[in-house]
Amino acid sequence: MSRLSLCVLLFAAIVAGCWGFSTSDQTDEGPCPEPVFPCHRVPDAVCRIICWENLTSPSGKECLFQYFKHNNRVICELD
């Protein structure tokens, strides 16, 4: 997959996550991997997991972990 299409996919996933435009099986606020810099410096962050189909991935999907402050601003992303 080219770098450009990866960026487009990433942007689409971020927009979908921020606007809540996704089905219940695509986003999930729940257990996340151990946050890395700068997430661990923001103790009140909320995590959202965004997944999308990726047929080249062994699991058939790719996920992005986003950490939000209370005002819903993305403060950190982990893929």
C-alpha positions as CSV (number, residue, x, y, z in Angstrom):
1,M,0.0,0.0,0.0
2,S,1.4,3.4,-0.9
3,R,2.2,6.0,1.6
4,L,-0.4,8.4,0.2
5,S,-3.3,5.9,0.5
6,L,-2.1,5.0,4.0
7,C,-2.3,8.7,4.9
8,V,-5.8,9.0,3.4
9,L,-7.0,6.0,5.3
10,L,-5.5,7.3,8.5
11,F,-7.2,10.7,8.0
12,A,-10.5,9.0,7.2
13,A,-10.2,7.0,10.4
14,I,-9.4,10.0,12.5
15,V,-12.3,12.0,11.0
16,A,-14.7,9.1,11.5
17,G,-13.6,8.7,15.1
18,C,-13.9,12.4,15.9
19,W,-17.3,12.8,14.4
20,G,-18.6,9.5,15.8
21,F,-19.4,8.5,12.3
22,S,-18.9,4.8,12.6
23,T,-20.8,1.6,13.6
24,S,-20.6,0.2,17.0
25,D,-18.1,-2.5,16.0
26,Q,-15.7,0.0,14.5
27,T,-15.1,2.1,17.6
28,D,-14.8,1.1,21.2
29,E,-13.8,3.0,24.3
30,G,-12.2,0.5,26.5
31,P,-8.9,-1.3,27.3
32,C,-6.0,0.1,25.4
33,P,-2.4,-0.7,25.1
34,E,-0.1,1.0,27.6
35,P,0.1,4.6,26.5
36,V,3.4,6.0,25.3
37,F,4.7,9.5,25.2
38,P,2.9,11.9,25.4
39,C,-0.2,10.0,26.5
40,H,1.2,8.9,29.9
41,R,1.5,12.5,30.9
42,V,-2.3,13.0,30.5
43,P,-3.9,10.9,33.2
44,D,-7.5,12.0,32.4
45,A,-7.3,10.9,28.8
46,V,-10.0,8.7,27.3
47,C,-9.1,6.0,24.8
48,R,-11.0,5.2,21.6
49,I,-10.1,2.3,19.3
50,I,-10.8,2.7,15.6
51,C,-10.5,-0.2,13.3
52,W,-11.0,-0.6,9.6
53,E,-10.7,-3.4,7.1
54,N,-7.3,-4.2,5.7
55,L,-7.1,-7.3,3.7
56,T,-3.3,-7.3,3.6
57,S,-3.2,-7.5,7.4
58,P,-3.1,-11.0,9.0
59,S,-6.1,-10.2,11.2
60,G,-8.0,-8.6,8.2
61,K,-8.2,-5.3,10.0
62,E,-6.0,-2.4,11.2
63,C,-6.6,-0.4,14.3
64,L,-5.7,3.0,15.6
65,F,-5.7,4.0,19.3
66,Q,-6.6,7.6,20.0
67,Y,-6.5,9.3,23.4
68,F,-8.8,12.2,24.0
69,K,-9.1,14.9,26.6
70,H,-12.5,15.8,28.0
71,N,-13.1,18.3,25.2
72,N,-12.7,15.5,22.6
73,R,-9.5,16.8,21.2
74,V,-7.1,14.0,20.0
75,I,-4.0,14.3,22.1
76,C,-2.2,11.1,21.0
77,E,-2.5,8.4,18.4
78,L,-1.0,4.9,18.5
79,D,-1.2,2.5,15.6
